[in-house]
Amino acid sequence: GNRDESIEGVAARNSSVPLTQNFKGADGLDYFYFSEPINVGNRRIGTVAVVVNSETIKSRLAATTHKLLLIFLAALGAMGLLLEIRSLIRKEQKSAALKSAMVHIVSHEFNNALTVIDAAIFMLEESEPKNTDASRSGLYRALDYQRSSLKRYVKNILNEARMEAGGFKIEKKPLALRDLVASSVSAMEE
């Protein structure tokens, strides 16, 4: 466009870096003069300049101010949402810890009861005369099988709690399916 011969225009053309200048115009308004040199390679081919006054900048910034306000409100909403998510995660962690503690206590109490049952079965078997009838020894086998089953269930519950806590280790053991089925059948025979 036109060549600006004002003091600000001359300063902008003579500058090799972008300039921002403020000045008071003849109309009494504050003016903001933004300029940037245009270079192609090492050769300067011109200067671009934009001048706005305090009245026009207000109307031009109104839409931007509105958008910035909306962005700020959205950021506040996102922060509130993040704080709520953090609170829910903490509640979930507390709940999981409480569940783990409860499982541990219940399992411990079951193990205590099973220890008493173990001792009682042992005492009954030891105090029985050696020539007891087959039905009585079958009942002892059934009790022993059920006691072992309960111990496995308690161990499984503890293992599930360990899995959730990340402290579970797999123990591989050989298993004869025939023996497993035979012990289940013999426990139910009586």
Wavefront OBJ file of the C-alpha trace (Angstrom):
o trace
v 0.000 0.000 0.000
v 0.931 3.482 0.880
v 4.222 4.702 2.248
v 3.819 5.905 5.828
v 5.919 9.001 6.406
v 5.087 9.326 10.098
v 7.827 9.040 12.745
v 6.546 5.520 13.533
v 6.539 4.510 9.830
v 10.122 5.707 9.333
v 11.214 3.869 12.513
v 9.508 0.693 11.252
v 11.179 0.871 7.814
v 14.603 1.444 9.383
v 14.261 -1.413 11.892
v 15.543 -4.890 11.100
v 13.410 -6.450 13.861
v 9.664 -6.353 14.602
v 8.549 -3.217 16.472
v 5.633 -2.336 18.706
v 5.149 1.390 19.205
v 2.591 3.340 21.225
v 1.704 6.966 20.547
v -1.067 9.493 21.058
v -2.771 10.548 17.848
v -3.932 14.033 16.864
v -7.486 12.942 17.712
v -6.425 12.270 21.337
v -6.734 8.472 21.091
v -3.984 6.017 22.009
v -2.539 4.227 18.970
v -0.680 0.913 18.785
v 1.669 0.506 15.829
v 2.863 -3.035 15.038
v 5.427 -3.531 12.266
v 7.538 -6.361 10.895
v 10.203 -6.324 8.164
v 9.542 -8.586 5.158
v 12.661 -10.378 3.947
v 13.245 -12.758 1.065
v 16.516 -14.488 1.763
v 18.911 -11.712 2.824
v 17.063 -9.008 0.861
v 14.477 -6.789 2.527
v 11.543 -6.159 0.249
v 9.329 -4.116 2.537
v 7.669 -3.623 5.907
v 4.188 -4.598 6.975
v 2.485 -2.431 9.596
v -0.844 -2.473 11.415
v -2.132 0.487 13.392
v -5.103 0.290 15.748
v -6.413 2.875 18.155
v -7.864 2.385 21.613
v -11.425 2.479 20.247
v -10.994 -0.050 17.443
v -8.937 -2.431 19.557
v -11.771 -2.716 22.079
v -14.243 -3.887 19.469
v -11.689 -6.212 17.854
v -10.685 -7.718 21.179
v -14.280 -8.168 22.397
v -14.770 -11.428 20.461
v -11.326 -12.666 21.518
v -12.013 -11.709 25.133
v -15.289 -13.637 24.968
v -13.499 -16.709 23.551
v -10.761 -16.486 26.183
v -13.404 -16.292 28.900
v -15.097 -19.418 27.512
v -11.731 -21.224 27.363
v -11.027 -20.188 30.964
v -14.435 -21.451 32.115
v -13.907 -24.727 30.245
v -10.504 -25.100 31.921
v -12.105 -24.520 35.331
v -14.736 -27.147 34.534
v -12.039 -29.601 33.427
v -10.097 -28.979 36.645
v -13.240 -29.660 38.670
v -13.804 -32.866 36.737
v -10.195 -33.953 37.270
v -10.479 -33.282 40.998
v -13.680 -35.355 41.135
v -12.003 -38.226 39.256
v -9.055 -38.052 41.650
v -11.454 -38.187 44.603
v -13.245 -41.223 43.128
v -9.938 -43.007 42.512
v -8.923 -42.416 46.137
v -12.289 -43.740 47.357
v -11.857 -46.817 45.155
v -8.362 -47.402 46.533
v -9.652 -47.116 50.116
v -12.501 -49.499 49.293
v -10.103 -52.018 47.741
v -7.818 -51.820 50.784
v -10.795 -52.371 53.114
v -11.969 -55.345 51.038
v -8.476 -56.840 51.092
v -8.232 -56.430 54.867
v -11.680 -57.980 55.340
v -10.793 -60.966 53.124
v -7.574 -61.446 55.066
v -9.355 -61.382 58.441
v -12.158 -63.727 57.334
v -9.655 -66.147 55.804
v -7.584 -66.080 58.979
v -10.643 -66.884 61.100
v -11.600 -69.751 58.758
v -8.069 -71.116 59.052
v -8.320 -70.964 62.853
v -11.593 -72.940 62.762
v -10.111 -75.454 60.319
v -7.140 -75.999 62.617
v -9.533 -76.888 65.441
v -11.443 -79.238 63.094
v -8.125 -80.834 62.045
v -7.224 -81.474 65.663
v -10.695 -82.843 66.472
v -10.637 -85.263 63.520
v -7.156 -86.394 64.470
v -8.206 -86.959 68.101
v -11.311 -88.878 67.051
v -9.322 -91.103 64.678
v -6.642 -91.741 67.289
v -9.143 -92.546 70.051
v -11.141 -94.984 67.905
v -10.440 -98.659 68.297
v -8.607 -100.112 65.312
v -11.446 -102.446 64.347
v -14.146 -99.816 63.659
v -16.728 -100.518 61.016
v -16.311 -99.369 57.415
v -19.085 -96.776 57.620
v -17.336 -94.943 60.463
v -13.994 -94.813 58.620
v -15.921 -93.620 55.528
v -17.309 -90.760 57.605
v -13.780 -89.846 58.666
v -12.706 -89.823 55.015
v -15.673 -87.589 54.155
v -14.798 -85.206 56.996
v -11.164 -85.185 55.921
v -12.133 -84.499 52.298
v -14.465 -81.636 53.236
v -11.837 -80.173 55.565
v -9.317 -80.248 52.709
v -11.873 -78.663 50.372
v -12.519 -75.845 52.818
v -8.779 -75.253 53.136
v -8.521 -74.992 49.351
v -11.424 -72.534 49.232
v -9.812 -70.347 51.880
v -6.496 -70.531 50.020
v -8.285 -69.537 46.790
v -9.896 -66.539 48.506
v -6.500 -65.445 49.832
v -4.957 -65.945 46.401
v -7.653 -63.783 44.814
v -6.878 -61.024 47.331
v -3.170 -61.417 46.545
v -3.890 -61.163 42.794
v -5.766 -57.912 43.312
v -2.889 -56.593 45.424
v -0.344 -57.734 42.811
v 1.442 -60.193 45.117
v 0.312 -63.508 43.639
v 2.718 -66.232 42.546
v 1.676 -69.334 40.630
v 2.847 -72.656 42.039
v 2.842 -75.436 39.470
v 2.170 -78.918 40.817
v 1.444 -82.170 39.006
v -2.182 -83.237 39.299
v -3.561 -86.688 38.607
v -7.138 -86.162 37.506
v -7.951 -89.815 38.396
v -6.949 -89.216 42.047
v -8.981 -86.004 42.215
v -12.122 -87.725 40.905
v -11.571 -90.781 43.142
v -11.287 -88.636 46.279
v -14.451 -86.712 45.339
v -16.381 -89.964 44.761
v -15.164 -91.583 47.986
v -16.180 -88.511 50.003
v -19.707 -88.764 48.615
v -20.098 -92.545 48.871
v -21.357 -92.501 52.449
l 1 2 3 4 5 6 7 8 9 10 11 12 13 14 15 16 17 18 19 20 21 22 23 24 25 26 27 28 29 30 31 32 33 34 35 36 37 38 39 40 41 42 43 44 45 46 47 48 49 50 51 52 53 54 55 56 57 58 59 60 61 62 63 64 65 66 67 68 69 70 71 72 73 74 75 76 77 78 79 80 81 82 83 84 85 86 87 88 89 90 91 92 93 94 95 96 97 98 99 100 101 102 103 104 105 106 107 108 109 110 111 112 113 114 115 116 117 118 119 120 121 122 123 124 125 126 127 128 129 130 131 132 133 134 135 136 137 138 139 140 141 142 143 144 145 146 147 148 149 150 151 152 153 154 155 156 157 158 159 160 161 162 163 164 165 166 167 168 169 170 171 172 173 174 175 176 177 178 179 180 181 182 183 184 185 186 187 188 189 190
